[in-house]
């Protein structure tokens, strides 16, 4: 019976060692799995950070591109406005010069017309004076002719 108790004690001790060894292996395996999971989690977090950073960079680049496009469009519109203003001012200047030329020509025409009218008035007055002189001379001659005919009769 002593031998049985000794064998029993040895078997129990062996089973306890095996159980402790099994628990130790299981604990080591769990630690290894936990370490691997932590590494995967860390790598996934790093990849998520990289992805988020990449998205943020892309969004910033897109926003910058849109800002540059808006600035370019504003510059283009400003250049169009400046050109239109320049054209408008040039057109106004040309219209003013054309109006001044028309006014000068009208004034010159009015002066010429006034000179012509004065010349015509002078010529008409001279013609009227000659006609009156002619009429007086004709009347005088008619009167003299009539008197001469009366003296002859």
Protein Blocks (a to p, Z undefined) as FASTA:
>chain_A
ZZmmmmmmmmmmmmmmmmmmmmmmmmmmmmmmmmmmmmmmmmmmmmmmmmmmmmmmmmmm
mmmmmmmmmmmmmmmmmmmmmmmmmmmmmmmmmmmmmmmmmmmmmmmmmmmmmmmmmmmm
mmmmmmmmmmmmmmmmmmmmmmmmmmmmmmmZZ
